[in-house]
């Protein structure tokens, strides 16, 4: 997944795409996912699995930045 903040530098645009309720749900869901993925760092047996996990963490952080979560 590309860094969406580069594509949409104006995060007000991205933030305006969702309601306040959706924003809160997204915030909680991304925090939950990030916590779980962070807890799994170092637990994988192969480099590709570990690399995929780290990419997912980066994607979540990109979404958090995009939506100012």
Phi, psi and omega in degrees: 000133180285160177288105185293338180293333177287323181289319180241078183298332178270096184291346175298323177299311181296318181294329181285351181282344183232157179281170178299320179296317178296323178300315180294318178297315179298317180301311181294317181297317181291322176297317179298312179298317181296317177301314181295317180293322177298321180292338182270351181301128179089354182268353184274151183276334184236156178298317179301322178294316179296318179297318178298320179296316180294325176294321178296321177299315179298320179295319179296317179297325177295317177295320178298319179293317181300316183263009180052054181263000000 
